[in-house]
Amino acid sequence: MYTNKQIWNVSYPILLSLFAQNIVNITDTAFLGHLGEVELGASALGGVFYLAIFMIGFGFSTGAQILMARRNGENKYSQISPIFVQGTFFLIIIALLVIFGTLRYASPILGLMIKSPQVLASTIEFLDWRTYGIFFAFINVMFRAFFVSITKTKTLTISAIIMGVVNIFLDYAMIFGHFGFQIMGIAGAAIASVISEFASVAFFIIYSLSVVNIKKYGFFEKSAYTLKQLPHILNVSVWTMIQYFLSVGTWFIFFLATEHLGERSLAVSNIVRSVSTLLFMLVGAYATTANTLVSNMMGEGKASFVPQLLKKIIFQSSWIILPTMLLMFIFPYQIMQVYSEDVSLIKASIASLIVLVSSYFFTTPGSIYFQFVSGTGNTRSALFMEFCTLVFYMSYVILVAFVFKMDVAVCWFAEHIYWGLLLIFSLIYMRKSDWQNKKI
């Protein structure tokens, strides 16, 4: 059974890496918020559109991570490299296809969805540059999956810090035209993000070649460079790919819905999303820990200890997440001043922030238990749960935003519905299914 210290030793490097990685989104929002509401809204739509595409690769890497963690738990270390290498090659091909498709078809597709011409133009300007980051992002997620699966998560912290520092410097330089750069506005934010992702990939490659025992994990064996493992990886990963794409794809529709309520509502949603990123990172770190430790534990033949492990993870995470929620409840105005100097925009955002923060009473246990489902290797069940939940989620968003045109704060209550249902479905799965004997 993993101790609280072991859980923390896995979780905190993931948390630090998520924090540094999300600095990309946070700084984009913070800097662009000082340009205007159009740029702020466009970065929200462009960012979520990019995130939906990114989640295809992230979903694949999550499936690969589950397999690598299971092999790590079984002490079959040499079988890890074929999963990593073949998975990386596959994602590189997908990335090139996605970049081509986005550059060619994003503009006409978004033109049918976005109401404001100004927001549309800025969104396309953002994506014309940001899309190239998919190539490096897809390689990044495979390195992340490898290091998480073998529980060497401290490496993620270094990589993410490099990415965060590069992005902050280039955001400041390119958006506003400092240090000899010309003023590039929203395009500068996109270019800075792409370069920061490249820097992260460069670190992973150098670190792996110089520090990691690549012989132990079978990187010198010919089997790593065939395609024999790819069908097996896809058997697990294809469901997580669809799951993550659907999840963020519907979130993109959520932002489209708020855009139809007005540019102010879209700007509010982007600020609220960015402020809540800290909570999302905390939950995400512990959820990722749950996923990899469950998979490792099942590989060790200790499935009976999993329910106790999940309770430990939720209890430990609560000591950090609940105080953070309390600070956001008490000081919402002061926190949102980082993103905008517009007093009316800040005041308009407070109600939405309170609603979203309160959803983390469900998000924390819901995310951890849902990652347990994927960690058992039953990614089809996870996709089914996701699909059922999204039906209710989208029905609520359509009614509130498009039919009744209610306040954006009411729209954000959809997060309560989403995570509350996922928590219920995950608990039912734990009690009713035969997950202890799942083989992958």
Protein Blocks (a to p, Z undefined) as FASTA:
>chain_A
ZZfklmmmmmmmmmmmmmmmmmmmmmmmmmmmmnomklmmmmmmmmmmmmmmmmmmmmmm
mmmmmmmmmmmmnopaklmmmmmmmmmmmmmmmmmmmmmmmmmmmmmmmmmmmmblklmm
mmmmmmmmmmmmmmmmmmmmmmmmmmmmnopaklmmmmmmmmmmmmmmmmmmmmnopghi
acekjmlmmmmmmmmmmmmmmmmmmmmmmmmcfklnopmpmklmmcklmmmmmmmmmmmm
mmmmmmmmmmmmmmmmmmmnojklmmmmmmmmmmmmmmmmmmmmmmmmmmmmmmmmmmno
pammmmmmmmmmmmmmmmmmmmmmmmmmmmmmmmmmmmoccfklmmmmmmmmmmmmmmmm
mmmmmmmmmmmmmmnopamlmmmmmmmmmmmmmmmmmmmmmmnopafklmmmmmmmmmmm
mmmmmmmmmmmmcfklpcZZ
